Amino acid sequence: MKNLSILSLLILFAISSCNQPEAAKSITFPADSQQAKDNKLILDYIASKGLKNVKNTDSGIYYVMEKEGEGDHPNASSRVKAHYHGELLNGEKFDSSYDRNQPLEFNLGQVVRGWGISIPLLKKGGKGKFVIPSDLAYGPRAQGKIPANSVLVFDIELIDFQ
């Protein structure tokens, strides 16, 4: 009887652990590097916003898939059509195609590296939130309303691609 109880507990544990969402992987960057500073800012942002089901890439982009989408994923040579909203970690919006009511069309290989890594994670019709470290955005140079070394937050909806 004791063996049956232990077996039941093990099966219950195995089943419950299968249903757990995939968590973000731990990433280590050289101490005092901009990447390490960005990673701490990103983790603090995720915690403060209470984001759930967060995943990340090896490059340091953290993301949440809000809508899965259907079909294939675009690749580095795809031409994509997407809606997006971009903001700084403090919530200050710097750009939004939604505000213009005009999705952006572009070649995936011609945007900041963070988008080149993030958008192929989406399928057509998919939507996600992507937190992109500064080295995969504009790095040490300011860009319009975006200060140098800024972590960027994008809500991106992939409408179509070819």
Residue pairs with C-beta under 8 A, 6 or more apart in sequence:
21 52
21 53
22 53
22 55
23 54
23 55
24 46
24 54
24 55
24 56
24 62
25 56
25 58
27 39
27 56
27 58
27 60
29 35
29 36
29 39
29 60
30 36
34 134
34 135
34 140
34 149
35 60
35 133
35 135
37 149
38 60
38 133
38 134
38 135
38 149
38 151
39 60
39 133
41 89
41 151
42 60
42 62
42 131
42 133
42 151
45 89
45 131
45 151
45 153
46 54
46 62
46 131
51 64
51 129
52 64
53 64
53 65
54 62
54 63
54 64
55 62
55 63
55 64
55 65
56 62
56 63
57 63
57 117
57 121
59 113
59 117
59 133
59 136
60 133
60 135
60 136
61 114
61 117
61 118
61 130
61 131
61 132
61 133
61 136
62 130
62 131
63 118
63 121
63 128
63 129
63 130
63 131
64 128
64 129
65 121
65 122
65 126
65 127
65 128
66 127
66 128
66 129
66 155
67 125
67 126
67 127
67 128
67 157
68 123
68 126
69 122
69 123
69 124
69 125
69 126
69 127
69 158
70 123
70 124
70 125
70 126
71 123
71 124
71 125
72 123
72 124
73 120
73 121
73 122
73 123
74 80
74 108
74 119
74 120
74 122
74 158
74 161
75 108
75 120
76 108
76 109
76 116
76 120
77 107
77 108
77 109
78 107
78 108
78 120
78 161
78 162
79 105
79 106
79 107
79 108
79 161
79 162
80 105
80 106
80 107
80 108
80 119
80 158
80 159
80 160
80 161
81 103
81 104
81 105
81 158
81 159
81 160
81 161
82 97
82 103
82 104
82 119
82 156
82 157
82 158
82 159
83 97
83 98
83 103
83 104
83 156
83 157
83 159
84 95
84 96
84 97
84 98
84 104
84 154
84 155
84 156
84 157
85 93
85 95
85 96
85 97
85 98
85 154
85 155
86 93
86 94
86 95
86 96
86 152
86 153
86 154
87 93
87 94
87 152
87 153
87 154
88 94
88 146
88 147
88 150
88 151
88 152
88 153
89 150
89 151
89 153
92 145
94 144
94 145
94 146
95 145
97 103
97 104
103 159
108 115
108 116
108 119
108 120
108 161
109 116
112 132
112 136
112 137
112 138
113 136
113 137
114 130
114 132
114 133
114 136
114 137
114 152
114 154
115 132
115 154
115 156
117 136
118 128
118 130
118 132
118 154
118 156
119 156
119 158
121 128
122 128
122 156
122 158
123 158
124 158
124 159
124 160
124 161
125 158
125 159
126 157
126 158
127 155
127 156
127 157
127 158
128 155
128 156
129 153
129 154
129 155
129 156
130 153
130 154
130 155
130 156
131 151
131 152
131 153
132 151
132 152
132 153
132 154
133 151
134 140
134 148
134 149
134 150
134 151
134 152
137 146
137 150
137 151
137 152
138 146
138 148
138 150
139 148
139 149
140 148
140 149
141 148
142 148
146 152
